[in-house]
């Protein structure tokens, strides 16, 4: 399925803003993404296996928070990283 990568994480994908990954759930898809682009999953998922507070993940334009969300090969996953600072 198509996974859209935010600018701050593109260093993991060799600058690519759109990549492909596989999985029947969001968790499986993020593991596959990490297999292809090592280290990227840790930037999105914390040590308690939850989506980090500053990350938003959308499946077909609908925000999801649960890693066991089922996915289809035709789905589009959009990863958004909130900006912060002062």
Protein Blocks (a to p, Z undefined) as FASTA:
>chain_A
ZZdddfklmmmnnopabdcdddfbfklmmmmmmmmmghklmmmpcfkopacfkbccdeeh
iacfbfklccdfkbccddddddedZZ
